[in-house]
C-alpha cells in the first residue's frame, strides 16, 4: 500500500476526479459471531461462539454530471474470514447502489435510486432505523430496494408537493429443509414491500425554512415464501395493508440546527389473518412517529438524534408483526483534518401481541480514523450489540473489536 501511494503522488496535482477507490484490511475479534445466548435455553440448544478473523473490503464510487442530471454509482465487496470455523470459514457480502437525480426545471426534480445487497448482518440487510430481526443470518441473503420520488415546488405560492414509491424485496437463503423443520428464515422474513406516499408542504418562512406538511402513505407487505411458519400456518397469514395518516413540520433554528418531524396514526389490516392458527388480529391502529434533528456544531462535525414509532415485520412466527419504538443517534467529530471519530447508538423496543412479549435491542459503535498519509489511514473501533428478550433463546450480547488500514485514492 505504501508503494502504491508513492506512485500516486502526481494525482495531487490533478483536478477533483469523479471517482474514488477504497480498500480496507482489518483484523478483528468477535466474541459472539453466531448471535446466540451465552447459556443454552431450557431444552438445550447451541450457544455463542467466538473467533478471531480477517476482514477485507474494497469499494468504488463514480459520479457523472451533465447539465441537469447527476448519476452516482457505488459498490462494495466484503470478505470476512473466521478462524473458528472448520467449514464455510469465510462470509461474502456485496452492496451495489445507483442514484439518478434529474432537475426538469428549477422547481421540479425526479430522484430514482436502486440499492442491492447480499449479506448476513442484520444492519446491512435491514438498513432502516428499525430492524425486523437483530439476529445474524448465515447464507447469501438478498435485499433489493428501488425508490422513486418526484418533487414540485411552488405549485401555487408557498405550496409544494411530493410523490414517492418504494419497493423492497427480501429473500433469505435458509428454507425449512436446511433449517430442519418449520419456521426457517425464509418463512419468517421473505417478503416484498410497497410504499406509496403523497405529501403536501406549506412554507411559512423562507429565512428559517419553516414548513408544515400533511401526508398519506399506503403500504403493502406480502410474504413470498412457500415454507410453513409453524404447523398449519402459512407466511401469507401475516400479509398486511397499512394506511398512514400524518402531519408534521420542519424548522431551521440556526444555519447549523435543523429539526423535522411527522406524527400520525397507522391503521393496519391483515387480509389473511383467518388462515393463521391461532387466528391473528384482523386489524389494529397504532401511533406513527418519525422525527429527527441534526446539529452541525463545528465544520465537518455533526450530531443527530431521531425517534421512529411504527409497525414492522418480525421474525416471531406467533405474531403478525411488531410495534417498534426506535431511538437512534450519531456523532461525527473531526479532531483535526487527519483524525476523525464516529459514535453511533440505537435502542429499539419491539413488542409482540402473541405472545405478549418484547425484545429490547441495543447497539453501539465507536470508530476512530487517523490519516497518517495522503492515501493511507489507520482505523480501529468497537461495536456492542445486545438483545434482552422475554422469549427463551433470543437474548444475547456481542462484542467486536477491529484494527486495520484503509487506502483511498
C-alpha positions in Angstrom: 0.0 0.0 0.0 2.9 2.4 0.8 4.5 1.7 -2.6 1.2 2.3 -4.4 0.7 5.6 -2.5 4.1 6.8 -3.5 3.3 6.1 -7.2 0.1 8.1 -6.9 1.6 11.3 -5.6 1.2 13.1 -9.0 -2.5 12.7 -8.7 -2.4 15.5 -6.1 -1.9 18.0 -8.9 -4.9 16.8 -10.8 -8.4 18.3 -10.6 -11.0 16.7 -8.4 -11.9 13.4 -10.1 -15.4 11.9 -10.5 -14.4 8.6 -8.9 -12.7 7.1 -5.9 -11.5 3.7 -4.9 -11.1 2.5 -1.3 -9.9 -0.7 0.3 -9.7 -1.7 3.9 -7.9 -4.6 5.6 -8.8 -5.3 9.3 -8.0 -7.8 11.9 -11.0 -8.4 14.3 -12.2 -10.3 17.3 -15.9 -11.3 17.6 -17.0 -12.9 20.9 -20.4 -14.0 19.5 -20.5 -14.1 15.7 -23.5 -16.5 15.9 -25.6 -14.0 17.9 -26.7 -16.9 20.3 -27.1 -16.9 24.1 -24.2 -17.5 26.4 -26.1 -20.3 28.1 -28.3 -22.9 26.5 -32.0 -22.2 26.8 -34.4 -24.7 28.6 -34.4 -27.8 26.5 -30.9 -27.3 25.2 -29.6 -25.7 22.0 -26.4 -24.2 20.6 -24.6 -21.3 22.4 -22.4 -18.5 21.3 -19.0 -18.9 19.6 -16.1 -16.5 19.4 -13.4 -16.1 16.7 -10.5 -14.0 15.5 -10.7 -13.1 11.9 -9.7 -11.0 8.9 -11.9 -8.5 7.1 -11.1 -7.4 3.5 -13.4 -4.8 1.9 -12.7 -2.9 -1.4 -15.2 -0.3 -2.7 -15.6 2.1 -5.5 -17.7 5.1 -6.4 -18.3 7.1 -9.6 -20.3 10.3 -10.2 -21.4 11.5 -13.6 -22.7 15.1 -14.0 -24.3 16.5 -17.1 -26.2 19.8 -17.1 -29.4 19.0 -15.0 -28.6 15.3 -14.4 -26.4 13.6 -11.8 -25.8 9.9 -11.8 -24.0 8.1 -8.9 -22.7 4.6 -8.8 -21.2 2.8 -5.8 -20.2 -0.7 -5.0 -18.6 -2.6 -2.1 -17.4 -6.2 -1.6 -16.7 -7.7 1.8 -14.9 -10.9 2.7 -14.8 -11.8 6.4 -12.8 -14.9 7.4 -13.4 -16.6 10.8 -10.6 -18.6 12.3 -13.0 -20.6 14.5 -14.9 -22.2 11.6 -13.8 -25.5 10.1 -16.2 -25.3 7.2 -17.5 -22.2 5.4 -14.9 -20.2 7.1 -15.5 -17.0 5.0 -18.6 -14.9 4.6 -19.0 -12.8 1.5 -21.2 -9.7 1.1 -21.9 -7.3 -1.7 -23.5 -3.8 -1.9 -24.5 -2.1 -5.1 -26.1 1.3 -5.4 -27.2 3.6 -8.2 -28.9 7.0 -7.8 -30.2 9.3 -10.5 -31.2 13.0 -9.9 -32.8 15.0 -12.8 -33.8 18.6 -12.5 -36.5 19.2 -15.0 -36.9 22.8 -14.0 -35.8 24.9 -11.1 -38.9 23.7 -9.2 -39.3 20.1 -10.4 -37.0 17.3 -9.6 -37.0 13.5 -10.0 -34.9 11.1 -7.9 -34.5 7.4 -8.7 -32.4 5.1 -6.6 -31.5 1.4 -6.6 -29.8 -0.5 -3.7 -28.9 -4.2 -3.8 -27.2 -6.2 -1.0 -26.2 -9.8 -0.3 -25.2 -10.1 3.4 -25.5 -11.8 6.7 -25.5 -9.0 9.2 -29.0 -7.5 10.1 -27.8 -3.9 9.9 -26.8 -4.4 6.2 -29.9 -6.4 5.2 -32.3 -4.1 7.0 -30.6 -0.6 6.8 -33.7 1.4 8.1 -33.8 2.7 11.6 -36.0 -0.1 12.8 -34.7 -3.7 12.3 -37.1 -6.7 11.8 -34.5 -9.0 13.3 -31.4 -8.4 15.4 -30.1 -11.9 14.8 -27.4 -12.7 12.3 -28.4 -14.9 9.4 -25.9 -17.3 7.8 -26.0 -17.6 4.0 -26.4 -15.5 0.9 -29.4 -13.4 1.9 -30.7 -10.8 -0.6 -32.3 -7.4 -0.2 -33.2 -5.1 -3.1 -34.7 -1.6 -2.8 -36.0 0.7 -5.5 -37.2 4.2 -4.8 -38.7 6.9 -7.0 -39.5 10.4 -5.8 -40.9 13.5 -7.6 -40.9 16.9 -6.0 -42.6 20.0 -7.4 -42.0 23.3 -5.5 -44.3 26.3 -5.6 -47.2 24.7 -7.4 -49.0 27.7 -6.0 -47.4 30.3 -3.8 -45.5 28.6 -1.0 -47.2 25.2 -1.6 -45.2 22.2 -2.8 -46.0 18.5 -3.3 -44.0 15.3 -3.2 -45.0 11.9 -4.5 -42.9 8.8 -4.0 -42.9 5.0 -4.3 -40.6 2.4 -2.7 -40.3 -1.3 -3.4 -38.2 -3.6 -1.2 -37.7 -7.3 -1.8 -36.1 -9.8 0.8 -35.0 -13.3 0.0 -33.3 -15.4 2.8 -31.4 -18.5 1.8 -32.4 -20.7 4.7 -35.5 -22.8 4.0 -37.4 -25.3 6.1 -35.3 -28.2 4.6 -32.0 -26.6 5.6 -33.4 -25.4 9.0 -34.5 -28.9 9.9 -38.2 -28.0 10.4 -40.8 -25.2 10.1 -40.1 -21.6 10.9 -37.0 -21.1 8.6 -35.6 -17.6 8.0 -37.2 -17.8 4.6 -40.6 -18.5 6.1 -40.2 -15.7 8.6 -38.7 -12.9 6.6 -39.1 -13.5 2.8 -41.4 -10.7 1.6 -42.0 -7.8 -0.8 -42.9 -4.4 0.5 -44.5 -1.5 -1.4 -44.9 2.0 0.0 -46.8 4.8 -1.8 -46.7 8.3 -0.3 -48.2 11.8 -1.1 -47.1 14.8 0.9 -48.1 18.4 0.6 -46.0 21.2 2.2 -46.6 24.8 3.0 -43.6 27.1 3.5 -44.2 29.6 6.3 -40.8 31.4 6.4 -38.1 31.3 3.8 -35.3 32.5 6.1 -35.7 29.6 8.6 -37.0 27.0 6.1 -40.1 26.6 8.3 -42.8 24.5 6.8 -45.8 22.4 7.8 -46.9 19.3 6.0 -49.9 16.9 5.6 -49.5 13.5 4.1 -50.8 10.0 3.5 -48.9 6.7 2.8 -50.2 3.3 1.8 -48.1 0.2 2.5 -48.4 -3.4 1.3 -46.4 -6.3 2.7 -46.8 -9.7 1.1 -44.9 -12.8 2.1 -43.2 -14.7 -0.7 -42.1 -17.9 1.0 -43.8 -21.3 0.5 -42.4 -22.7 3.7 -44.5 -23.1 6.8 -44.3 -20.6 9.7 -45.5 -23.3 12.1 -47.6 -26.4 11.7 -50.6 -25.5 9.6 -49.7 -21.8 9.4 -48.5 -20.2 6.1 -46.5 -16.9 5.9 -49.3 -15.3 3.9 -51.3 -15.2 7.1 -49.1 -12.2 8.2 -49.7 -10.2 5.0 -50.7 -6.6 5.8 -52.1 -3.4 4.3 -51.1 -0.2 6.1 -52.6 3.3 6.0 -50.5 6.1 7.4 -52.2 9.5 8.1 -49.8 12.1 9.4 -48.9 15.8 9.8 -45.6 17.4 10.5 -43.3 20.3 10.5 -39.7 21.4 9.8 -37.8 24.3 11.2 -34.2 25.6 11.0 -33.4 27.1 14.4 -30.0 28.2 13.2 -28.0 27.6 10.0 -26.5 24.6 11.8 -29.5 23.2 13.6 -32.4 21.6 11.7 -35.4 19.6 13.1 -38.0 17.7 11.1 -40.9 15.5 12.3 -44.0 13.6 11.4 -46.8 12.5 13.8 -49.9 10.5 13.0 -51.6 7.1 13.1 -51.0 3.8 11.3 -54.0 1.6 10.6 -53.1 -1.9 9.6 -55.3 -4.7 8.1 -54.4 -8.3 7.8 -56.4 -9.8 4.9 -55.3 -13.4 5.5 -55.4 -13.4 9.3 -58.2 -16.0 9.4 -55.8 -18.6 7.9 -53.4 -18.4 10.9 -53.6 -20.9 13.7 -54.4 -19.4 16.1 -56.1 -16.6 14.2 -54.3 -13.3 14.2 -56.0 -10.0 14.9 -57.7 -8.7 11.7 -56.7 -5.1 12.2 -55.2 -2.6 14.6 -54.4 1.1 15.0 -51.0 2.3 16.3 -49.2 5.6 16.7 -46.8 6.7 13.9 -43.9 9.0 14.6 -40.8 9.8 12.5 -38.8 12.8 13.9 -35.1 13.7 13.8 -32.8 16.7 14.4 -29.3 17.4 13.0 -26.8 19.9 14.6 -23.6 20.8 12.7 -21.8 22.2 15.7 -18.4 22.6 14.0 -17.1 22.4 10.5 -17.1 18.7 9.4 -18.6 17.7 12.8 -22.3 16.9 13.4 -24.7 15.2 15.8 -28.1 13.6 15.0 -30.9 12.3 17.2 -34.1 10.6 16.0 -37.2 8.8 17.0 -39.4 6.4 15.0 -42.5 4.5 16.0 -44.3 2.2 13.5 -45.3 -1.4 12.9 -42.7 -3.6 11.2 -42.2 -7.2 10.1 -40.9 -9.6 12.7 -39.1 -12.9 13.0 -41.5 -14.1 15.7 -43.8 -16.6 14.0 -46.6 -16.3 16.5 -47.1 -12.6 16.0 -48.5 -10.9 12.8 -45.9 -8.1 13.2 -44.2 -5.9 15.8 -44.7 -2.5 17.3 -41.3 -0.9 17.1 -40.1 2.1 19.0 -36.6 3.2 17.9 -34.3 5.9 19.3 -31.2 6.4 17.3 -28.2 8.9 17.5 -24.9 9.6 15.8 -21.9 11.8 16.4 -19.3 12.6 13.8 -16.4 14.6 15.1 -13.2 15.9 13.3 -10.5 16.4 15.9 -8.2 17.7 13.2 -8.1 17.3 9.4 -6.3 13.9 9.8 -8.1 12.4 12.9 -11.9 11.7 12.8 -14.2 9.8 15.1 -17.7 8.4 14.8 -20.0 7.3 17.6 -23.4 5.5 16.9 -26.0 4.3 19.3 -29.5 2.9 18.9 -32.2 1.4 21.1 -35.3 -0.4 19.9 -38.2 -1.9 21.7 -40.1 -4.5 19.7 -43.5 -5.5 21.2 -45.4 -8.6 20.1 -49.1 -9.3 20.6 -48.8 -13.1 20.6 -47.3 -14.0 22.8 -47.5 -10.8 24.9 -43.7 -10.2 25.0 -41.0 -7.8 23.9 -37.4 -7.6 22.7 -35.1 -4.8 24.0 -32.3 -4.3 21.3 -29.3 -2.0 21.9 -26.4 -1.4 19.5 -23.4 1.0 19.8 -20.3 1.6 17.7 -17.2 3.6 18.0 -14.7 4.2 15.1 -11.5 6.3 15.0 -9.6 7.0 11.9 -6.1 8.6 11.6 -4.9 9.6 8.2 -1.1 9.5 8.5 -0.6 9.6 4.8 -2.4 11.3 1.9 -3.8 7.9 0.8 -3.5 5.6 3.9 -5.3 5.7 7.2 -5.1 3.6 10.4 -8.6 2.8 11.8 -9.9 1.0 14.8 -13.2 0.5 16.6 -15.5 -1.3 18.9 -19.1 -2.5 18.4 -21.5 -3.7 21.1 -24.8 -5.5 20.4 -27.3 -6.7 23.0 -30.8 -8.2 22.9 -32.8 -8.9 26.0 -35.9 -10.9 25.2 -39.0 -12.2 27.1 -38.8 -15.2 24.7 -36.4 -18.0 25.6 -33.3 -18.5 23.4 -33.3 -14.9 21.9 -31.2 -13.0 24.5 -27.6 -12.4 23.7 -24.7 -9.9 23.8 -21.9 -9.4 21.4 -18.5 -7.5 21.5 -16.5 -6.8 18.4 -13.0 -5.2 18.2 -11.2 -4.4 15.0 -7.9 -2.7 13.9 -6.6 -2.2 10.4 -5.6 0.0 7.5 -7.6 1.8 4.8 -6.3 3.1 1.5 -8.2 5.7 -0.6 -7.4 7.1 -4.0 
